Amino acid sequence: MSRRNRASKREMSAPVKPLPTLGGAPIGQVFHEAPSRSLSRTDPFESDGDPAALIISALRQADSGYPMTMQLAIESALAKDLRLRTVVATRILAITSRTYVVKPPPGFENDALAIATAKNVLTILTETPGFAKLRGHLAQGIACGVGPLEHKWRTDRRGWKVSHPRPIDAYRIGVKDGEWTKCDPGIDTGQGIPLSTWPDKFVVHSPNAGVSLPHAKRGFLRACLPLALAKRFGLRWWLSTIERNGQPQIYATLPSEASADVVASTQDALLNLSSHWAAVFKGAASITSIPVGADNEIHAKFLTWINTEYAIAALGNNLTTEVQGGSFAASQTGDNVRGDYLAADLTELDETITDQWIAPTVRFNWPGAPVPVFETILTRIRPWTVAEYQAGACTLDEYRQSNGFDAADPGGKYVVAPAPLVIGGPSTAPAAAPVATAPAVEVVPEVALNGAQVAALVSTLQQFYAGTLPAVAVKEIILAAFPTVSVASVDRMLAEPPKIVPVVDTAPEVEAKTLPQGGEQPAPFSPTLPMKNGETSRTPRSGPVRALLSS
């Protein structure tokens, strides 16, 4: 045995050493340089052997706790089949394109410490390099069965313990006794080392996706592998089948006095003809073919069926799925099913990020603080309108927040993050009793209104000039919804005689497109709108806007 092999064997048999910690956070790498994948020997889509036998072998290995070959086959199928890659990307992009929020857990919505902790965690996630890509890598677990990240804990400029995780390839993950393991080929023995050996070191997303299956059988791409294989080799297999079994059927006619040697050589030639379409016949052999009719569209129909199966596996259905009521009903049915898939995907992914990323972050930085909840915004909700607020459909705070403002407190001021609190006792508790809390985050109100806020203000004034709202109601709404606008400025706007042609609010949805969407921050101030500092703008300024900007 060479020195290198002996060293490798010692490394595989050595006990696992715990990682050092930094303020409770484990540091150091578990997964090192990726091992060789030997694609030339394991990729069933490129192998010179029997690809179907390789796929069957890969699935059996995965069931035994070694999913490497199966994951490599999935990777190869995604790289070579554009339709398969597109339907998978459609399902994943529906997740990563959504905005998200970090909010206090249920029951702690008004807890000062929970609010401050949620803001701090949101800051950490926002500053994480490539967070959208990391979120997308976790979501790959929906398709492949597992999407792993390895935490890389460090201390940032504020002294907080933060993680900048790195993605781990799914083929490096094994299964042992119902648990995911580190199973690098050639490095780890057996089915690998359980990832739980290194607490708070991994984020592993392995959703049920509506079907409770063992670890190695999760992910809808496993079921798509035979389809991808048939799609790639189906035409070759089909031609080979019809050549051998009747397309066309070749036979030879020999004279009755033909010798046994001629009969045997003719049989051999016919067999070779079926494979190579070239043969030499002895004697007076007459070669005839039987014409056989065939459907020239059979391969196209076969590919269409496979593509439909892809769409159903990834998206739940497509417009070829049988429905009643015409194309519109089919479209509605497809949207409903995909909406259910998306809601379920987000529920499981949000839970993984909360439990395996946010929870240790809070524990390392603010022990005892309520763990915030990561939540992806499923639908884009338009802002509340003044009419809906007047009708009692929403509260004043809901109206303000949907239009990009903070909630108003009884004093009419902006809400700021609370000062540090003591958990578990009054403020007179001994000095040793307080638990570390999240630093307060100051919220500074903006002086200038952004484009969406100006549009909302103008819409309110238009209702006043149209006679649908009295001056007293408009004044109260503006002062409550726009605390940075002075009373004198509002009086000047309302004292001006009606000069604006009444505008019927017939396009609230069009205006909603320019307003902040659910879970997003207010839109930046548009350079084409009137500026607070009096800069020249291409947008004409109405009387109310001029009064507002001159305040």
N, C-alpha and C positions, 0 to 999 in steps of 0.2 A: 504494500500500500504506500502511495506517495505521501510526502510530507503534507501536501495540500489536502489530500483526502482525509488524512488522519486529523488535521486541524478542523476540517469541516465536520467530521464525525464527533469530535470533542465539543464543537459548538452546538451541534444538534442535541447532544445528550446532556449539556450543562443545564443546571436548574435556572429558572427564570428569576432574575434579580429585580427587585422593585425599583421603580424610577425615583430619582430625587424629586423633591417638591419645592415649590416657591410660594410661600404663603398658603400652603395647602394644595396648590395646583401642580400636577405632575409635569415635569419637564423632561426633555430628551425624546428621541425618536424610537418608535417600536418597529415600524416598517422602514427598512433602509432601501438601498438601490433595488429596483425591480429586477427579478431574475429573468433569465432567457425564457421565452415562451415557446420556442420550437414550433413556430406556425407551420413550417413546411411539412411537419409530420402529423400535426394534430388538426389542421384546418380541413374539415370535410369538403369545403367548397373548392379547395385547391389540390387535394390529395390525388395521387394517381391510382389509389386503391378504390375500394367500394365505398362511395360516400354515404350510402344509406346505412351500411354496417357501422361506419364511424359515428354517425348521429346516434344510433341505438346504443353504441358503447359509451358515448359521452353522457347520455341520459342515465344510463345505469351507474356510471361512475358518480354522477351528481347525487343520485339516490343513496350512494354509499358514503357520502360526505366529502367527495372530491369534485366540486363543480367547475374546476379549472377548464377542462376541455369544452364543457357546455358553454361557459361564458365566452370562451374564445370563438366558438361557433356562432354565438349570438353577435359578437362584435363583427365577425366576418360577414354575417348576413346583413347587418345594418350598413356596412361599408359598400356592399355590392348590389343591394336591392334598393333602388331609389324610392319605390312606392312604400316599402316597409319603413324606411327611415323617415319618410314624410308623415305617415300616420302616427308614428311614435312621437315625432317632434311636435305634431299638432296637439297631442295630449299634454306633453311636458310644457310647451310654450303657453298653454292656457293657464298654467300655474305661475310660471316665472314672470308673465306679463302683468300679473295682478299686483297692486300695491298692498302694503301690509301695515299693521299697527302693533304696538306693544302697549298693553293696557293693564291696569290692576286686575287681580283675579276677582271672580264673583264674590260679592260681599264686602269688598274693600274699595269700591268705586270712590268713596269719599274719604278714604284713609290717607292722611297726609304723607306718611312714609311710603305707602304703596304707590302713590302718584309720583313721588320723586324718584323712587326706584325704577318705575316703568320708563320715565324719561331718560334716566341714565343708561338703562339697557338699550333703549332705542338708539341713543347716541353711539353706543359701542357697536351695535350691529351695522349702523349706517356707515361708520368709519372702517369697518372690516373690508380689506381689499378683496374685490371680486365676490362680494356677498351674493349677488344675483347668480353667478356661475356656481357657487357652492350650493346654493339652494336648488339649482337645476340638477346638480350632481346627486344630491340626496333624492330628488324626484325620480332619478333613473331607477330607483328601487321598485317603482311601480311597474316598469317594463321588464327589468332584468332580475327582479327578486330581491336585490340588495343594493343600496347606495351608501357606501361608507366614507366618512371623513375622519382624519386623525387630528385631534386638537394639538395646536402649538401655542401653549400658554406663554405669556410674556407680561411685563409690566409696562404700561404706557406712560405718557408724559404726566398724567394726573396721579400716578401711583396706583391705578386700577389694574387688576389682573384680567387681561383680555386674551382671547384666543383668535389666532389667524389660521384656521384649519387648512389642511391640504387634502385633496381628493385621493382616494385609494382605488385602484382598479378592482373591479368585482372579481376577477379571476384569482386574486390573491386571498380571497375569503373562503374558508371551508365551513363545514358543519360537523359538530360533534355533540351528541346527546342533546339535540334540540337547541344548540347555542352556536352562534357564529364564532369562528376561530380565525387566528392568523395562520394561514396555510400556504406559505411560499414554497413552491416546488423546488426541491433540492436543498432547502434550508431547514424547513420544519418537518419533523417526523410525524408519521401517522396522519391523523386528521387535523393536526395543528394544535395551537395553544388557544384556549378560550380568551376572547377579548375582555371578558370580565376580570382577567388577571390584572389588567391595568385600569382601575376605576377612573372615571372622569377623563379618559384619554380618547374616546371615540364617540362619534355620532353615527349611528347605523340606522338607516331607514329601510325597513322591510315590512311594507304594509300587507294586510290581508287582502285588500282590494275587493272586498265583498265575498271572498271565498277563503275559508280557513283551511290552509294546507300546510304541510311540513315545510321547513325553511327552504330546502333545496328545490321544492316544486312551486315556489312562488314566482310571480312575474309572468305576464301573458306572453312574453316572447318565447318562453320554453315551448308552448304549444304551437308557435308559429314556425319553429325550426323545420319540421317536416314539410310544411308548405313552401318555405323558402328553398328547401332542397329540391322539391319537385318542380318548382318554378324554374330553377336554374338548369336542371338536368332533364326536365320532363320531355322536351322536344327530342332530345337524344334517345331517351328511353322509348318514346313513342315510335320513332322511326325504326329503331331496332326491333321493336315488337311487330310492327306491320310488315317489315321486311321478312321476318322469319315466319310470320303467320298469315300470309295472304295478301300482300300488297307489293308487287303481284306474286301469285303463287307459280313457281317454276317447276316444271316436270320434264322428264326425258322419256322418249320412246325408243326402244331398242328392238332389233330384229330377234325373232325367236331363237335363232342359232347363235346369239351372242354368247361368248364364253363368260365363265364366272369372273375372270380377271377384268373383262370389259364392264360387267355389271358393277363390280366393286369400285373400279376407278370412276365410273359415272356417278355412283352414289357419293363418293368423296368429292367429286367436282361440284355436285349440286350443293353439298354442305358448305364448301368453300365459297361458292357463288353467293350464298345467302349472307356471307360476312364481307366479302371483298369485291363482289361483282366482276370477277375475272376467273376463268377456269378453262381447262383444256380437256376435251372429251375424246375418248378413243372409239374407234369403230364408227358405225353408221348411226350415231345417236341423233335423234331429232329433238330439239329443245323447244318447248312451247310454254307460254305463260297464260294464266287464267286472269283476265281482267277483273278487278274487284273495285267496286265503287266505294268511295270514302268521302267523308265530310271535310272539305277543305278548310272549314272554319273551326275544326275541333281544337286546335292549339290556342287560337284566340279566345274561344269560350273557356278553355281550361285556365288561361291566365286571368280572365275576367273573374272567374269564380274564386281564384286564389286572392286576388286583390280585394274582392268583397269580404272574404274571410279575414283579411288583414284589418279592414276598417271595422268590422264587427268586434274583433278581438281588442282593438285599441280604443275605439270610440263608442262602442255599444251597438251601433248600427250605422247604416248610411241610407241614401235615398232609394237603394234597390231593395231594402227590407220591405217585406209585405205589410202594407197598411191599407186602411179603407179611407176613402174620402178625397182622393186625388193628391196632386203634388204638394199643395199647401199643407194638407194634413200630414204628409210624409215629412215635410220640413219641420213642422211643429213637433212631431213625434221625435225626430232626430235631435232637435234642440233640447227637448225635455230630458231625453236620456243622457245626452252629453252634459247637461246641467247637473244631473244626479251624480254622474261620474266625477265631475269637477268638484262638487261639494264634498263628496266622500274623500277624494284625493287630498283636498286642502285640510280636512279635519284631521286625517292621520299625519300629514306632513307637519302641520302646525303643532300637533302634540309631540312629535319627535323633537322639533327644535326647542320647544318649551322645556321638555324633560331632560334632554341630553346636552343642551347648549346654554339656555338661559338659567336653568336651575343651578348648575355649578358656578356660573358667573356670579350670581347673587350670593351664593354660599361663600365664595372666596373673597368677595368685596364687602358685603353687608350682611353678615350672619344674622339670621333671625328675621330679616325683612320678608314680607310677603313676595312670593315669586310671581313676577308678571306673566301674562299670557301673550304668546305670539299668535296673531290672528291675521289671516289674509282676507282682504276685502273681496267677497265673492261677486257682488254686483256693484255697479257704479251708480250711486244714488244722486239724483239731481238735488240742488239746494231747495230748501223750503221757500215758498213765496210769501209775500206780505198777506195776500188774501187767505192763504192756508193758516197763517198765524192768527189772523183775526177770527177765522172760523173755529179756532180751538184745536186744529189738527196737530199742532206742535206747541211746545213751550217756547218761551223767549230765548232760553239758552240753546235749544235745538235749532231755532231759526238763525241765531248768531253763529253757531259753530258750523252749520251747513254752508254758510256764506263766507267762511274763512276767519271768523273772529273767535276770541276766547269767550268762555262763559262769563256773564256779568255777576258780580257779587252784590250784596245788598247796598254797599257803598258806591256802586257804580264804577268801580275801578277794575283794572285787569287782575285776574287771578295769578298769583305768583306761587312758585313751589314753596312748600312749608319749610320752616326751620327744622334742624335735626331734632328728632323726638327720642324719648326713652321708652323702650319696649318693656312692658310688664310691670309698670309702677308709676307713681306720680313723679312730678318734677323734683320732689324733695327726697328722692331715693338717694342712697349713698353713692359716692363717686364710682365705686367699683361695679355697681349694678348695671349701668347703661351698656347696651349692646351697640356695636358699630352700626351706624345708619348711613343712608345714602346722602351725599352732600346735596345741599339745596341748589336748585338750578333757577336762576333769575330769569323771568320772562319780561323782556323790555318791549313795551308797546311801540308799534311803528307810528311815526308821525304822519307820513304820507299814506294815502289810500292806494291800494293796487287797482289794476284794471277791473277786476271782478267786483270790488267794493264800490268803485265809482259807478259801474253799471247798475248795481243794486240800488244805490242812492238815487240815481237818475230815474229808475223805474218807479221808486216810491214817490218822487216828486211829480212824475207824469200822472200818477193816479190822483194826486192833489189837484193839479191843473185841469184834469178831466172831470173833476167834481165827484169822483167816487170815494174820496177820503176827505174828512174835514181837517182843517189846519191843526187843531189840537191833537188829533190822533197822529198825524204825520210828524208833528214835533216830538211827541213822546216816542214814536218808533225810531226816529233818527237819533235822538239822544241816547236811547237804550242800545241801539245796534251799532252806533258809530261814536264811541266815547271820546274819540280824539277831536270831534267836531264841536266847536264852542256853541253856547246858547245864542250868542250874538250873531254868529254865522247862520244858524238855522232861522233866526228871526228875519235876517236880511233876505234869505231865500224865499221865505213864505210871505214877506211883505210886498214883494215885487208883483205887480199886476200880471194876471195870466196873459202871457205872450206866446206861449208854446201851443201849437196846434194839438188838441187832444189826440193821443195815440192809444188806440185800442190794443190792449196787451194780447195779441193773437199768436205770438210766437214765443211763449215761455220756454219751450224746449230748445229753441235755437239759442236763447240767451244762456240756458243751462250749460251749453257746451263750452262756454267760455268761463264758467264758474268753477271753483275748486271741486274736485270729485271726492267721493267718500274715501277717507284715509289719507288724502293728500294734503300737503301744505298749500297755503294760498299761492296763486300764480304770481310770478314776479311782475313788477310794474312794467307795463308795456311802454317801450320808448316812443310809440306813436300817440300815446295819450297825453293829456295836459300834465305837466310836471309841477310839483309844489314850488320849485325854485323859480318858476316863471320862464323856463326855457321855451324857445319857439317850438311849436308842434304843428304837424300837418293836420291834426284833427281839430275841427271847429269846436269852440268852447261855448256851451250853452250858458244862459244866465245863471242857473243854479250852480253849475260847475265853476264858473268864474267867481261866484260868491264863496264857494267852498275853498277854492285854491287861494283866495286872497285873505282867508282867515288866518 
